[in-house]
């Protein structure tokens, strides 16, 4: 007896063809960077417990440390690993080396460790190392070729985070363009990312902008606090915070380069809770305000004035203060948590008093948003009912 058509179509709804699904390494709106340039932070296993307790599902690391990959095994947390700048040149020069790296640091850990993305390089373009800049595009292509040969392009998304240093101008947003020195390396990458559906990744730091020019930048504007804001004279769009204005500046630069439909994703943003004497604004109070308001803004699941329908996603920097980071004092004070695992300041995380506290219904709903568990459960039960009913009937 042939299977009734109703059952066939029901099963098709339950198990859609995967090839038509766009790869997305970020299924929520709020993620976090788990940096580890420190000698006093919790072990990766304890970090997994902290992340689960504060309900953060999207995590990005800057390498592919196997201790971290092992700790994340079976956690359900979604992890973006980094191919660091140290590897970019050799990966560019050898497809075999790219395959070796992907097998060792990605494929061999799937599916138990839920790796969803690879960030190739970090802030390479505009950094001053011309050989590294020239190698970035080739490294991206070789990593993607390896994923393709391993049939992982439907599972892993490729990205490459940039600093705001790739822009010639960013104010007002409608005036933003890529630097000419960067554009020759940027355009091939943008063309490739447009073809494979990857986003434009940008690191956004209103803190750095504010500390460099506190006399002319309104602190409230940088911290998402009430203020008069600015009006872009070209678009007539109103901006009440620097974060949104920076994102729209990136969209403007992309449009000018011929890629106006590409999505912008924030791979780093945060505020230092302390710093050197000349680092104006680096206080725990400002860091708490910025991160609290950023979290609230992202949970609204809305876009920017220029792209109101494109939901903004961002990875906060960072999970911990990292005591071994070089540079100014602020570099060691971006953590939402201190080295001992206690919070640096309260931005509304729940579940910290008991790491085994179960999620509330609203949190469960947010955690599974975009997944298939809740909606497809109904489809599954419906399919079973139809199958049984038709079996008895026929």
C-alpha positions in Angstrom: 0.0 0.0 0.0 1.4 3.4 -1.0 1.9 6.0 1.8 -1.0 8.6 1.7 0.0 12.0 0.3 -1.0 13.7 3.6 1.7 11.8 5.4 4.3 12.6 2.8 3.6 16.3 3.0 3.5 16.2 6.8 7.0 14.5 6.9 8.3 17.1 4.4 7.2 19.9 6.8 8.9 18.1 9.7 12.2 17.4 7.9 12.8 20.2 5.4 15.6 20.0 2.9 18.7 21.4 4.7 20.3 22.9 1.6 17.7 25.8 1.4 18.5 26.9 5.0 20.9 29.8 5.3 23.9 29.1 7.5 23.9 31.2 10.6 26.5 31.0 13.4 24.4 33.2 15.6 20.9 32.1 16.5 20.1 34.7 19.1 20.9 38.4 19.4 23.3 38.4 22.4 26.6 36.6 22.6 29.9 36.9 24.4 33.6 36.7 23.7 35.4 34.2 25.9 39.0 35.6 25.9 41.7 33.7 27.9 44.8 35.9 27.9 45.0 35.4 31.7 46.5 33.1 34.3 43.8 33.4 36.9 40.4 32.7 35.3 38.1 29.7 35.9 38.8 26.4 34.0 36.8 25.9 30.8 34.5 23.4 32.5 33.5 26.0 35.1 33.0 28.6 32.3 30.4 26.3 30.7 28.5 26.3 34.0 28.7 30.1 34.2 27.5 30.5 30.6 24.6 28.2 31.2 23.6 29.9 34.4 23.4 33.3 32.8 21.6 31.9 29.7 24.2 32.9 27.1 24.2 30.5 24.2 26.4 32.2 21.6 30.1 32.2 22.4 33.2 33.2 20.5 36.8 32.3 21.2 39.9 33.7 19.5 41.5 30.4 18.8 40.6 26.7 18.7 42.0 25.5 22.0 41.2 21.8 22.4 40.7 22.2 26.2 37.9 24.6 25.5 36.4 22.5 22.7 36.4 19.4 25.0 34.7 21.4 27.8 32.0 22.6 25.5 31.2 19.0 24.4 27.6 18.2 25.0 26.8 21.6 26.4 24.5 22.8 23.6 26.4 26.1 23.6 27.1 27.4 20.1 30.8 28.2 19.5 32.6 30.3 16.9 36.3 29.4 16.9 39.1 31.6 15.6 41.8 31.0 13.1 44.3 33.5 14.6 46.4 35.9 12.6 49.4 33.7 13.3 48.0 31.1 10.9 46.6 33.3 8.2 49.7 33.3 6.0 50.3 29.6 6.0 46.7 28.8 5.5 46.7 31.1 2.5 49.7 29.4 1.0 48.4 25.8 1.3 45.0 24.2 0.7 46.3 21.0 2.4 47.3 23.0 5.5 43.8 24.5 5.6 42.2 21.0 5.3 44.5 19.8 8.1 43.5 22.8 10.4 39.8 22.3 9.7 39.9 18.6 10.3 41.9 19.0 13.6 40.0 21.9 15.0 36.5 21.7 13.7 35.4 18.4 12.0 36.9 16.1 14.6 34.8 17.8 17.4 31.5 17.7 15.6 28.7 17.2 16.4 29.2 16.9 20.2 30.9 20.3 20.4 28.5 22.6 18.5 30.9 24.6 16.4 28.9 26.9 14.2 31.5 29.3 12.8 35.1 30.1 12.0 36.4 33.6 12.3 39.4 33.8 10.0 41.8 36.4 11.3 41.0 39.3 13.6 41.2 43.0 12.6 43.7 42.2 9.8 42.8 44.9 7.3 44.0 48.3 8.1 46.4 46.9 10.7 49.6 47.8 8.8 50.9 44.3 8.0 50.6 44.3 4.2 51.7 40.7 3.8 49.0 39.6 6.3 46.4 41.8 4.5 47.3 40.3 1.2 47.0 36.7 2.6 43.6 37.1 4.3 41.4 36.5 1.2 43.3 33.4 0.2 43.1 32.0 3.8 39.3 32.6 3.8 38.9 30.8 0.5 41.1 27.9 1.5 39.2 27.4 4.8 35.9 27.4 2.9 37.2 25.0 0.3 38.2 22.6 3.1 34.7 22.9 4.6 33.2 22.3 1.2 35.2 19.1 0.6 34.2 17.9 4.1 30.5 18.8 3.4 30.4 21.3 6.3 29.4 24.5 4.5 25.8 23.9 5.6 26.9 23.8 9.2 29.8 26.2 9.6 29.7 29.9 8.7 32.9 31.8 7.7 33.5 35.4 8.9 36.4 37.8 9.4 36.1 40.5 12.1 37.3 44.1 11.2 38.1 47.1 13.3 36.6 50.5 12.6 40.0 51.3 11.3 38.9 50.0 7.9 36.7 53.2 7.4 37.9 56.5 6.0 35.0 58.4 7.6 32.2 57.3 9.9 30.5 60.5 10.8 27.8 61.2 9.9 26.8 57.6 9.1 25.8 58.5 5.6 29.3 59.7 4.9 31.1 56.4 5.7 33.4 54.8 3.1 36.1 52.2 3.2 39.7 53.5 3.1 41.2 53.3 -0.3 44.2 51.4 1.0 41.8 48.8 2.5 39.3 48.5 -0.4 41.7 46.6 -2.7 41.7 43.7 -0.1 38.2 44.2 1.2 36.3 44.0 -2.1 37.3 40.4 -3.0 36.3 39.3 0.5 33.0 41.1 0.3 32.3 39.5 -3.0 33.1 36.0 -1.7 31.0 36.6 1.5 28.1 37.8 -0.6 28.3 34.6 -2.6 28.3 32.3 0.4 25.9 34.3 2.6 28.3 35.5 5.3 27.9 38.8 7.2 30.2 41.8 7.5 31.7 41.5 10.9 32.7 44.7 12.7 34.1 45.4 16.2 32.3 48.5 17.7 33.7 50.4 20.7 32.0 53.7 21.7 34.3 53.7 24.7 37.4 54.1 22.5 35.7 56.8 20.5 34.7 58.6 23.7 38.0 58.4 25.5 39.8 59.8 22.4 37.6 62.9 22.2 35.6 63.4 25.4 35.2 67.1 24.8 33.1 66.6 21.6 31.3 63.3 22.3 28.3 63.2 24.6 28.8 60.5 27.2 25.1 59.8 27.3 25.1 59.3 23.5 27.9 56.7 23.9 26.1 54.9 26.8 22.6 54.6 25.4 21.3 57.2 27.9 18.7 59.8 27.1 20.2 62.6 25.0 19.3 64.9 22.1 21.3 62.6 19.7 22.2 63.6 16.1 20.4 63.9 12.8 22.2 62.7 9.7 21.9 65.7 7.3 21.8 63.4 4.2 19.3 60.7 5.3 17.4 62.8 8.0 17.6 59.8 10.3 17.9 60.4 14.0 20.4 58.6 16.2 20.2 58.6 19.9 23.3 56.3 20.5 26.7 55.8 18.9 26.3 52.0 18.6 23.5 52.3 16.1 25.2 55.1 14.2 28.3 53.0 13.8 26.4 50.1 12.5 24.6 52.3 9.9 28.0 53.8 8.9 29.1 50.2 8.1 25.9 49.7 6.0 26.7 52.9 4.1 30.3 51.8 3.4 29.0 48.4 2.2 26.5 50.1 -0.1 29.1 52.4 -1.5 31.3 49.3 -2.3 28.4 47.5 -4.0 27.2 45.3 -1.2 24.3 47.1 0.4 22.3 43.9 1.1 25.0 42.3 3.2 24.1 42.0 6.9 26.3 43.6 9.5 27.1 41.7 12.7 29.0 43.1 15.7 31.7 40.7 16.8 33.0 42.8 19.7 31.6 45.6 21.8 32.1 46.6 25.4 33.2 49.2 27.9 36.2 49.1 30.2 35.5 49.3 33.9 39.0 50.6 34.7 42.0 51.9 32.9 45.0 54.3 33.0 44.7 57.8 34.3 44.4 59.3 30.8 41.6 56.8 29.8 38.6 59.0 30.3 35.3 57.2 31.0 36.9 53.9 32.1 34.8 53.4 35.2 32.8 50.5 36.6 29.6 52.7 36.6 30.0 53.5 32.9 30.8 49.9 32.0 27.7 48.7 33.9 25.4 51.3 32.2 26.8 50.5 28.7 26.5 46.8 29.1 23.1 46.9 30.8 21.6 49.2 28.1 23.3 47.2 25.3 21.8 44.0 26.6 18.4 45.6 26.8 18.7 47.0 23.3 19.7 43.7 21.8 16.8 41.8 23.5 14.3 44.1 21.8 15.3 42.3 18.5 15.2 45.4 16.4 17.3 47.0 13.7 18.9 50.3 13.2 17.4 53.5 11.7 18.9 52.7 8.3 18.0 49.0 8.4 15.0 48.8 10.8 14.0 45.2 9.7 17.5 43.6 10.1 17.7 42.4 13.7 21.0 43.4 15.3 23.3 40.8 16.8 26.4 41.4 18.9 29.0 39.6 20.9 30.0 41.4 24.1 33.6 41.8 25.0 34.3 40.1 27.2 33.5 37.4 29.7 36.4 37.9 32.0 39.0 40.6 32.9 42.2 39.3 31.3 45.2 40.2 33.4 47.9 39.3 30.9 46.7 41.4 28.0 49.2 44.0 26.8 48.4 47.6 26.1 46.7 50.3 28.2 45.1 49.4 31.5 41.6 49.3 30.0 42.6 46.2 28.0 42.6 44.2 31.2 39.2 45.5 32.5 36.5 44.6 29.9 35.2 41.6 31.7 31.6 41.2 32.9 33.1 38.8 35.4 36.2 38.9 37.6 38.8 36.3 37.6 37.2 34.4 40.5 33.9 34.0 38.6 32.0 36.7 40.5 30.4 39.5 38.6 32.2 42.8 38.0 29.0 44.7 38.1 25.3 43.8 37.9 23.6 44.0 34.5 20.7 41.8 35.4 22.0 38.3 34.9 19.9 35.7 36.8 20.8 32.2 37.9 24.1 33.1 39.4 23.3 32.1 43.0 22.6 28.5 41.9 24.2 27.2 38.7 21.7 24.4 38.5 18.6 26.7 38.6 16.2 25.7 35.8 15.2 28.2 33.2 12.0 30.1 33.5 9.4 29.7 30.7 10.3 33.0 29.2 14.0 32.2 29.1 13.2 28.8 27.6 11.3 30.5 24.9 14.1 32.9 24.1 16.7 30.1 24.3 15.0 28.0 21.7 13.9 30.9 19.4 14.9 30.1 15.9 15.3 26.4 16.6 12.9 23.6 15.7 12.1 22.0 19.1 9.0 23.9 20.1 7.1 24.5 16.8 8.0 21.1 15.3 6.8 19.2 18.4 3.3 20.2 17.4 4.0 19.1 13.8 5.4 15.8 15.0 2.3 15.0 17.1 0.1 16.0 14.2 2.0 13.7 11.8 1.7 10.8 14.2 -2.1 11.4 14.6 -2.6 11.6 10.8 -0.5 8.4 10.2 -2.4 6.4 12.8 -5.8 7.7 11.6 -5.0 6.9 8.0 -3.6 3.5 8.8 -6.8 2.5 10.7 -8.9 3.9 7.9 -7.1 2.1 5.1 
